[in-house]
């Protein structure tokens, strides 16, 4: 299981690293790579799994999949439209 710290900007670097490791270490099955994240990382892990075929499974621990609850409570969002 591979844990991603940031699956947005660092995604290509992590994918390349995993591919290189799998060539050096035959016990790493490149066809069975998973990702795990907690809270915001859970949301990003699930998103990355949906947007790419590289990760076969995502485990989202306490993922915040509904960001509107944060906006409703006064948090600022970079994705919310400004009225």
C-alpha positions in Angstrom: 0.0 0.0 0.0 1.3 3.4 -0.9 0.5 6.5 1.1 0.4 9.8 -0.8 1.1 13.0 1.1 -0.2 15.2 -1.6 -1.9 13.7 -4.6 -2.3 17.0 -6.5 1.0 18.7 -7.3 3.3 15.8 -6.3 1.3 13.2 -8.1 3.6 12.7 -11.2 6.6 12.5 -8.9 5.1 9.8 -6.7 3.8 7.8 -9.7 7.3 7.9 -11.3 8.9 6.8 -8.0 6.6 3.9 -7.6 7.2 2.8 -11.2 11.0 3.0 -10.7 10.8 1.0 -7.4 8.7 -1.7 -9.0 11.4 -2.2 -11.6 14.1 -2.6 -8.9 12.0 -4.6 -6.5 10.1 -7.5 -8.1 7.8 -8.0 -5.1 6.1 -4.7 -5.8 3.1 -5.4 -8.1 2.5 -2.3 -10.1 -1.0 -3.5 -11.0 -2.0 -3.5 -7.3 -1.2 -0.1 -6.0 -3.5 1.5 -3.5 -3.7 4.9 -1.8 -4.8 6.0 1.7 -5.7 9.3 3.2 -7.3 10.9 6.2 -9.7 13.9 6.2 -8.7 16.1 3.4 -6.2 13.4 2.3 -9.1 11.0 2.2 -11.0 13.2 -0.2 -7.9 13.7 -2.4 -7.1 9.9 -2.3 -10.6 9.1 -3.5 -10.4 11.8 -6.2 -7.0 10.6 -7.4 -8.3 7.0 -7.6 -11.3 8.2 -9.7 -9.2 10.4 -12.0 -6.4 7.9 -12.7 -6.2 4.2 -13.5 -2.8 3.9 -11.7 -4.3 3.4 -8.2 -6.6 0.5 -8.0 -8.2 1.2 -4.6 -8.5 4.2 -2.3 -9.1 4.0 1.4 -10.6 7.2 2.7 -10.5 7.5 6.5 -12.9 10.2 7.7 -12.8 11.8 4.2 -14.4 15.2 4.0 -16.3 14.5 0.8 -18.8 17.3 1.3 -16.9 20.6 1.5 -20.0 22.7 1.5 -20.4 22.1 5.2 -17.2 24.0 5.8 -18.3 26.9 3.6 -21.7 27.0 5.4 -19.9 27.4 8.7 -17.8 30.4 7.4 -14.7 28.7 6.1 -13.2 30.1 3.0 -12.9 27.9 -0.1 -10.8 28.3 -3.2 -13.5 26.4 -5.1 -16.5 28.3 -4.0 -17.9 30.9 -6.4 -17.9 34.5 -5.1 -21.2 36.3 -5.3 
